[in-house]
Amino acid sequence: MKVSVIIPVYNVSAYIERCLLSALNQTWSDLEIIVVDDCTPDDSMQIAKRVTETHPRGDRVIFLAHQTNRGQSAARNSGIRIATGRYLFFLDSDDYLPLHCIETLWKAASTGSYQFVLGNYEITGQARAVPYLNMPTGALASNEAILAAYAHDLWPRTVWNMLIDRRFLLKENLYFEENLIHEDDLWTFFLACRAQSAYMINQVTYYYYTHTHSTTGSPSLWNLECRVRIIGIMYNSICASPSLLNNRYVYRTFETAKMKYFDRILYFNSERSFRYNSYLTFRQCTYRSVLSAMCRFRPGFKLMLSGLHYYLPVGMGYRYYCLIIRTYYYLLIASLKIKQLIK
């Protein structure tokens, strides 16, 4: 059964050969590799074509070119539109795969009619302290189970490292929001809200490479502005769906996303007006009171404590939210350092 691997390419000349070879050398042979040139200014495409010309599986590679730089979301969308595989797999061009990746995921997919299958990953490149992903192995046989696993961070907010049924993706119109960074967060949220069956494998099937030039490593103002936009898009989507409005895992995911994004805004941007306006947007995107959520959803102490800012006057609520987010951040860093010392 064919799998379409979609690789957006932009300014990755240092990494594209390793990435492309890791896809071409997969133990799973029924592959279609779609390389999307997003008008890259460097010699990434020349390297990719050289690798393809000399590889015995080079005829499996399809090259697609944008006339202007449109971003990673648009590149993935272009790949989706021409893909012919039963399943799709998104691979970022600075990352790479173990040789058994597609075969491992496919074996899990073949055990049932799963709409997507995902594996675990390993971070390589620049060393940095990140929590380990505690991913169980097994099926998620309902939308409630998928949302619960998503809300409890049992699978990552990344579009890469999963097989997704192309028919399901097209039926649900799961294309990527363009002109946006952190589209992974938004896309996986929509996936979790719509999928009815999935399978998780606690086995490394992807190598995520971090480096100084990565978009998420040193976010720009636009990067942070996109986080604020994502909260608004998520909010509108939830408000348009009675089932999402009344789902406790959606509530937990949404409020946790606000905290995560505001943490990044505080850490990477010192402009008070931007911080304050971002807080106002987050505060306005509220569809259920903390008291109502506490009674109906049981969101946990952390969300309840952070949610108290809604009951304070705006200025005081802003200062309280900044304080609580910073406190959670320092507690997280302290716990990670303690774990490192113990090891």
Phi, psi and omega in degrees: 000131187285141173240130177262117178263121184252121184237105173286142183233124173203113172058051183230037184300332181284345189235343191294325180296312178300316181299308184294319178296323179295332176279316181295329185268013180300146176291337174278123190266335185277078187237151169231118183252116183254112180259117185254111177280108181270050180057050182293138183276350183258197183262027180303317184289326176297319178295315181300317181290325177295316178299317182295319183296332184257000183263139181298340177257018185302334181288353177278352186265132175246127179259134180229137185234134169273146179280336176224160178288118184243355178098164186295323179299313180297323179295317177296318179299320178298319178296319179301319187294334181253356182294146179238358182289156175295321178240152175251150176220124180262128181232122177283143192285352173259000177258179180205169189240146165292154188297335184266005189308298186297319180297318179298314180292322181294320179301321177291318181298326185285350180279351180190175180270072183270140179281334169205155179227133181226153178243181178272173183218165178235138179270129176236174181093224181298129178287133174207153184280116176224147178295143176289143179277117181268079185263122175282166174254131178150176183273148170247105195264010179206163177297324179298318179294322179295313180295323179296315179296321179294315182296330181264016175058037177273348169220147191285156176276056182231146180274338180280165176071035172214147167269128178234132181298120184297323180296319177295316181300315181291321179298319182272000179056046183274058172276167184269140175294122183271165183058045185210139171258155186068030177296339177302315181300316183289316183295315180292330175296313177297321178299313180297327181286337188249335185285148180247347181208140180204168177219136179245143180233120178275066179217137182292118177235014184201140174248113180267117187260122179257142181206171187293338183266003183291148183297322184277346184289321180223080188295140176275177177298319179298322177304314180289324177298325179295326177298319178295319178298320181298319178301318179295319179293317177299317181299314180297322179294317180295315182295337181274357184231110178303325181292324178286323179301329185253018180256124184292329180287328175293317178301313180298316180299315184293313181291326177292322177299319177302313181297316180298314182292320181291328175301315180294322179297317178294323185284322189254354182225126183260001182283115187297323182296321178292317178301314184293315180294325176295318177299317180300319178297313180298320182293322181288332179277069182226122184248358178209137180290158179297320180296316178296317179295322180297319181286322188265323190252341184050064188286347182102159187298320185298313180289324178296316181294316180292329183289350180297341181297335179297333183270357180262156171306153190306310182298316179292322178298321178298312181295321179295316182296318176302315182296315184291322179293317178296320179299314179298322180297313182293326176294321178296313180298318180298318181294323178294319179294321177298317178298320179295320179295320180296319179292000000 
